[in-house]
């Protein structure tokens, strides 16, 4: 961590947890589809963001073309997806709540790391460490490495990562997963959105 802390280390997923990726992701998919002569179902593909892009493209492109398409998507992304993407309601306040308890903030995301960094910088989100290109249970090792106590995400695979890393799993309903799906995956806490996080964190740390 880049600063002295005495409070908890809180990890956050990025897409649909801290930021609303849908407009930028959709615009980039449209550009990629135009180059490949493919009409992507952007509504369906952005309804449950979380899995790696290669998984989403597999339905539309031949297997031997997916790696190149992923690389091209990443090239197209900065010019189309950074400025249109806002922070989700409560995101800034959630990070501030961690800071109010002298805690550390780690972002652990499946997004390509350079593009994730562009989002954080553009929105001036105050984080100590960013780890990209990790998904599902693979997040566990990163969470453990950084001593993350609480991991906040929106997807069942974020729950898997939290459990694999020994962190308390907090889920928000701003992504495509339902309360029932998140609870079935084993999350510890479900919040409607990040506006509820500061109050929850105060209560959790007071227990």
ABEGO torsion letter per residue (X at the ends): XABBBABBBBBBBABGAABBAAAAAAAAAAAAAAAAGBBBBAAAAAABBGBBAAAAAAAABBAAAAAAAAAAAAAAAAAAAAAABBBBBGAAAAAAAAAAAGBBBBBBBABBAAAAAAAAAAAGBBBABBBBGBBEAAAAAAAAAAGBABBBBABAAAAAAAAAAGBBBBBBAABABBAAAAAAAGBABBBABAAAAAAAAAAAAAX
